[in-house]
Amino acid sequence: PRDRGAAGWRDRLQRDLLERFQQANERAPLDLALLYVSHFECSRATLEAIQAAGVPAAVLCWDDKHSFRERHVGWPNGQEPLVGAATVHLTSSVECISWYASRGAAAYYFPEAADPQVYRNLALDQDIPVSFIGGWYGGRRELIGNVRRAGIDVHCWGPGTEGGIVSRDEMVRIYNRSHVN
C-alpha cells in the first residue's frame, strides 16, 4: 500500500475502521478503543471521531522512539501527527513520555512483555554472537551496518533481511542461541 498508485487505500481504511468501531459500539458500548497505529494507518480525524462518540482512544506504538517524527515523502507517518488526538498515548520508551508531554499530550509508560511459556530457556548452545529479529525500517539497516563495520558479527532475520522471515518457534531458538539480541 505504500505505492503511490494505491493512494485511495488510506481513506478506505479510515472509513472501514470507523464503520467497524461504530458497529461494535452499537452492539455494546465500548469502554475504550485501543489502537496500535501510527499516522500511516490512522488519521487524526479518525481518532477524533472515536472520541466524539464518547469512547476514549488509547494509541499504542512500540516503534515511536525511532519513528516519532518519521516522514515519507507524500505519505503520512510517525506518531507526531497523532499527538493529542488520542486520550492517551502508550509507549514502551520512557524517553518518549517527555516527547508527548512537551506537546501537551497524556502519555503512559506501557512496557513490552513476553509469555514465559513461549519465550523460555531452551538450553541451546549460544553460537550466534549478536542477533536482530525485526523489520528493516527506520534507522535499523543503518544501525546494523554501523555495528557490523565496528567488527561485531550481527545475524539478522525479518522482512527484508538476509535471514528472512522466521516462525515464532524459530525466533525463540534464535534468542536462545544468541549471546546478545
KEKE-3310 file (N, C-alpha, C; in steps of 0.2 Angstrom, whole numbers, plus 5000, padded with zeros to 4 digits):
npx = (5004:5011:5014:5012:5002:4991:4984:4971:4968:4971:4961:4950:4953:4951:4938:4933:4938:4931:4918:4918:4921:4910:4900:4903:4902:4889:4883:4887:4891:4907:4921:4934:4944:4957:4971:4983:4993:5001:5002:5002:4993:4982:4972:4971:4958:4951:4954:4948:4935:4931:4933:4923:4912:4911:4920:4935:4951:4965:4981:4993:5010:5024:5035:5038:5049:5059:5052:5045:5045:5045:5045:5039:5040:5026:5018:5009:5015:5023:5022:5020:5010:4998:4998:4990:4977:4972:4966:4975:4993:5002:5017:5032:5044:5053:5059:5051:5040:5042:5042:5029:5023:5029:5022:5009:5002:4994:5003:5008:5019:5021:5026:5034:5030:5033:5027:5031:5029:5031:5042:5056:5069:5079:5090:5101:5116:5125:5128:5127:5134:5128:5111:5098:5081:5068:5059:5065:5066:5065:5079:5085:5093:5104:5109:5112:5122:5132:5136:5141:5151:5159:5165:5157:5149:5134:5119:5105:5087:5070:5058:5065:5078:5094:5092:5078:5060:5055:5048:5038:5043:5056:5061:5062:5071:5082:5084:5088:5100:5108:5121:5119:5104)
npy = (4994:5006:5011:5024:5023:5017:5026:5028:5019:5022:5032:5023:5014:5022:5024:5011:5007:5016:5012:4999:5001:5009:4999:4990:4998:5000:4988:4984:4996:5003:5004:5008:5012:5004:5006:5000:5009:5020:5037:5033:5022:5028:5042:5058:5063:5052:5047:5057:5056:5044:5048:5058:5050:5047:5038:5034:5035:5026:5026:5015:5012:5004:5007:5020:5027:5027:5031:5043:5056:5052:5054:5051:5055:5062:5053:5051:5048:5041:5046:5058:5067:5062:5066:5071:5069:5058:5050:5045:5042:5027:5020:5011:5016:5025:5037:5043:5048:5061:5067:5067:5073:5086:5091:5093:5082:5067:5054:5037:5025:5010:4995:4982:4965:4947:4930:4918:4905:4903:4911:4905:4897:4887:4880:4879:4879:4893:4900:4911:4927:4940:4944:4950:4952:4957:4970:4979:4994:5012:5017:5006:4997:5005:5006:4993:4991:5000:4994:4982:4986:4990:4979:4969:4954:4952:4944:4943:4943:4943:4953:4958:4956:4947:4934:4932:4930:4922:4909:4909:4899:4897:4909:4910:4900:4906:4917:4910:4905:4916:4927:4940:4949)
npz = (5000:5001:4989:4978:4968:4975:4982:4987:4997:5010:5014:5013:5022:5034:5033:5034:5047:5056:5053:5058:5071:5075:5073:5083:5094:5094:5096:5109:5121:5121:5132:5129:5116:5109:5100:5090:5081:5069:5061:5048:5047:5053:5054:5062:5062:5062:5075:5082:5079:5085:5098:5099:5099:5112:5117:5125:5117:5116:5110:5105:5102:5099:5092:5092:5097:5087:5076:5079:5073:5060:5042:5026:5010:5003:5010:5025:5041:5056:5074:5079:5071:5077:5090:5104:5098:5103:5118:5127:5125:5123:5127:5125:5128:5139:5137:5127:5134:5138:5126:5121:5132:5131:5121:5126:5128:5135:5141:5144:5151:5145:5146:5136:5135:5138:5135:5146:5144:5131:5127:5132:5141:5132:5133:5124:5113:5113:5099:5091:5090:5090:5088:5077:5076:5066:5057:5042:5044:5047:5056:5056:5047:5044:5057:5060:5050:5054:5066:5061:5054:5064:5068:5074:5074:5067:5066:5056:5055:5048:5039:5024:5027:5027:5033:5032:5035:5050:5059:5075:5084:5078:5081:5095:5096:5090:5099:5110:5106:5105:5110:5112:5109)
capx = (5000:5015:5014:5008:4996:4986:4983:4964:4968:4971:4954:4946:4955:4948:4930:4932:4939:4926:4912:4918:4921:4903:4896:4905:4900:4881:4881:4889:4895:4914:4924:4940:4946:4964:4973:4991:4994:5004:4999:5002:4987:4976:4972:4969:4951:4948:4954:4944:4928:4930:4932:4917:4907:4911:4924:4942:4955:4972:4985:4999:5015:5031:5040:5038:5056:5063:5048:5040:5044:5046:5042:5039:5038:5020:5014:5009:5018:5025:5017:5019:5004:4993:4999:4984:4971:4970:4965:4982:4997:5005:5024:5037:5050:5052:5061:5046:5035:5043:5041:5022:5021:5031:5016:5003:4998:4995:5007:5009:5024:5017:5032:5033:5031:5033:5024:5036:5028:5034:5049:5059:5076:5079:5097:5104:5122:5125:5133:5126:5136:5123:5106:5092:5075:5063:5058:5071:5063:5068:5086:5088:5098:5110:5112:5116:5128:5137:5138:5145:5158:5163:5168:5153:5145:5127:5115:5098:5081:5065:5057:5070:5085:5097:5089:5071:5055:5056:5042:5039:5047:5062:5063:5063:5078:5087:5085:5092:5107:5111:5124:5115:5099)
capy = (5000:5012:5013:5030:5022:5014:5031:5028:5014:5025:5034:5017:5011:5026:5023:5004:5007:5020:5008:4993:5004:5011:4993:4987:5002:5000:4981:4985:5002:5002:5007:5011:5010:5003:5006:5000:5013:5026:5041:5029:5019:5031:5049:5062:5064:5045:5047:5062:5054:5039:5051:5061:5045:5046:5032:5036:5032:5025:5024:5011:5012:5002:5009:5028:5030:5028:5034:5048:5061:5049:5056:5048:5060:5061:5049:5052:5043:5043:5047:5066:5070:5060:5068:5075:5067:5052:5052:5044:5038:5022:5019:5006:5020:5030:5043:5046:5051:5068:5070:5068:5078:5093:5093:5094:5076:5062:5048:5032:5020:5003:4991:4976:4959:4941:4925:4914:4898:4903:4914:4902:4895:4880:4877:4878:4882:4900:4900:4917:4932:4945:4943:4955:4950:4963:4973:4983:5000:5017:5018:4999:4995:5009:5004:4986:4992:5003:4989:4977:4990:4991:4972:4965:4949:4953:4940:4947:4939:4948:4955:4962:4955:4941:4928:4932:4929:4916:4907:4911:4894:4898:4916:4908:4896:4911:4921:4906:4904:4922:4930:4947:4950)
capz = (5000:5001:4982:4977:4964:4979:4987:4990:5002:5017:5015:5013:5029:5039:5033:5037:5054:5059:5052:5062:5078:5076:5074:5089:5099:5094:5099:5117:5122:5122:5137:5127:5109:5110:5093:5088:5075:5068:5057:5042:5047:5056:5054:5067:5061:5064:5082:5085:5078:5090:5105:5098:5100:5119:5119:5125:5112:5118:5104:5107:5097:5102:5087:5092:5099:5081:5071:5081:5068:5053:5036:5020:5005:5000:5014:5032:5045:5063:5079:5080:5069:5081:5097:5107:5095:5107:5126:5130:5120:5126:5124:5128:5129:5145:5134:5123:5138:5138:5119:5121:5137:5129:5116:5130:5127:5140:5139:5149:5150:5144:5143:5132:5140:5134:5138:5148:5142:5124:5127:5138:5140:5129:5135:5117:5113:5110:5093:5087:5094:5091:5083:5077:5073:5065:5050:5040:5043:5051:5055:5058:5042:5045:5064:5059:5046:5058:5071:5058:5052:5070:5069:5078:5070:5069:5061:5055:5052:5047:5032:5020:5030:5024:5036:5030:5040:5054:5063:5082:5087:5076:5084:5101:5096:5089:5105:5115:5103:5104:5116:5113:5104)
cpx = (5004:5016:5009:5001:4990:4984:4976:4964:4967:4964:4949:4947:4951:4941:4929:4933:4934:4919:4912:4918:4913:4898:4897:4902:4892:4879:4882:4893:4902:4917:4930:4941:4954:4967:4981:4992:4999:5000:4998:4995:4981:4977:4969:4961:4948:4948:4949:4936:4926:4929:4925:4911:4907:4916:4931:4946:4962:4976:4992:5004:5022:5036:5041:5045:5059:5058:5043:5039:5045:5042:5044:5036:5031:5015:5014:5012:5020:5020:5015:5013:4998:4993:4993:4978:4968:4970:4972:4986:5001:5012:5028:5043:5049:5054:5055:5040:5036:5041:5033:5020:5023:5026:5010:4999:4999:4998:5008:5014:5020:5022:5030:5033:5031:5030:5030:5035:5031:5041:5053:5066:5076:5086:5101:5111:5122:5130:5132:5129:5131:5117:5101:5087:5070:5063:5064:5068:5066:5075:5089:5094:5104:5113:5116:5122:5133:5140:5142:5151:5162:5166:5163:5149:5138:5123:5108:5093:5075:5064:5062:5077:5087:5094:5082:5067:5056:5049:5043:5044:5054:5065:5065:5070:5083:5089:5090:5099:5111:5115:5120:5110:5097)
cpy = (5006:5015:5019:5029:5019:5020:5031:5023:5017:5028:5029:5014:5015:5025:5016:5004:5010:5016:5002:4996:5006:5005:4990:4991:5002:4993:4981:4991:5000:5006:5011:5008:5010:5002:5006:5003:5018:5031:5038:5026:5022:5038:5052:5062:5057:5045:5051:5060:5048:5043:5055:5057:5044:5040:5035:5032:5032:5022:5021:5011:5010:5004:5017:5031:5031:5031:5039:5053:5059:5052:5052:5053:5058:5056:5051:5046:5045:5044:5054:5069:5068:5063:5073:5073:5061:5054:5051:5040:5033:5021:5015:5010:5026:5037:5047:5049:5058:5071:5071:5073:5085:5096:5094:5088:5071:5056:5043:5027:5013:4998:4985:4970:4953:4935:4920:4907:4897:4905:4911:4899:4888:4877:4875:4881:4889:4901:4906:4923:4937:4944:4949:4952:4956:4965:4978:4990:5005:5017:5011:4997:4999:5007:4998:4987:4995:4998:4984:4980:4991:4984:4967:4960:4949:4948:4942:4942:4944:4950:4960:4960:4948:4935:4927:4931:4922:4915:4909:4906:4895:4904:4914:4904:4901:4915:4917:4905:4910:4924:4936:4947:4957)
cpz = (5000:4994:4981:4972:4968:4984:4990:4996:5009:5018:5016:5020:5034:5039:5036:5045:5058:5059:5057:5070:5079:5077:5081:5095:5100:5098:5107:5117:5124:5128:5135:5120:5110:5102:5093:5081:5075:5063:5050:5041:5049:5056:5061:5067:5063:5072:5085:5084:5083:5097:5105:5100:5108:5121:5119:5120:5115:5112:5107:5101:5100:5097:5088:5094:5092:5075:5073:5076:5061:5048:5030:5015:5002:5005:5021:5036:5052:5068:5080:5077:5073:5088:5099:5104:5099:5115:5129:5125:5125:5123:5128:5130:5134:5142:5130:5127:5138:5131:5119:5126:5135:5123:5119:5130:5133:5137:5145:5147:5150:5141:5140:5137:5135:5138:5140:5146:5135:5124:5133:5136:5138:5130:5129:5118:5110:5105:5089:5092:5095:5086:5083:5073:5072:5058:5049:5039:5048:5050:5056:5053:5043:5052:5063:5055:5050:5063:5067:5056:5058:5072:5073:5073:5071:5063:5061:5052:5052:5040:5029:5022:5026:5027:5034:5036:5043:5058:5071:5085:5085:5080:5091:5101:5095:5095:5110:5112:5103:5111:5118:5108:5105)
residu = (PRO:ARG:ASP:ARG:GLY:ALA:ALA:GLY:TRP:ARG:ASP:ARG:LEU:GLN:ARG:ASP:LEU:LEU:GLU:ARG:PHE:GLN:GLN:ALA:ASN:GLU:ARG:ALA:PRO:LEU:ASP:LEU:ALA:LEU:LEU:TYR:VAL:SER:HIS:PHE:GLU:CYS:SER:ARG:ALA:THR:LEU:GLU:ALA:ILE:GLN:ALA:ALA:GLY:VAL:PRO:ALA:ALA:VAL:LEU:CYS:TRP:ASP:ASP:LYS:HIS:SER:PHE:ARG:GLU:ARG:HIS:VAL:GLY:TRP:PRO:ASN:GLY:GLN:GLU:PRO:LEU:VAL:GLY:ALA:ALA:THR:VAL:HIS:LEU:THR:SER:SER:VAL:GLU:CYS:ILE:SER:TRP:TYR:ALA:SER:ARG:GLY:ALA:ALA:ALA:TYR:TYR:PHE:PRO:GLU:ALA:ALA:ASP:PRO:GLN:VAL:TYR:ARG:ASN:LEU:ALA:LEU:ASP:GLN:ASP:ILE:PRO:VAL:SER:PHE:ILE:GLY:GLY:TRP:TYR:GLY:GLY:ARG:ARG:GLU:LEU:ILE:GLY:ASN:VAL:ARG:ARG:ALA:GLY:ILE:ASP:VAL:HIS:CYS:TRP:GLY:PRO:GLY:THR:GLU:GLY:GLY:ILE:VAL:SER:ARG:ASP:GLU:MET:VAL:ARG:ILE:TYR:ASN:ARG:SER:HIS:VAL:ASN)
# end
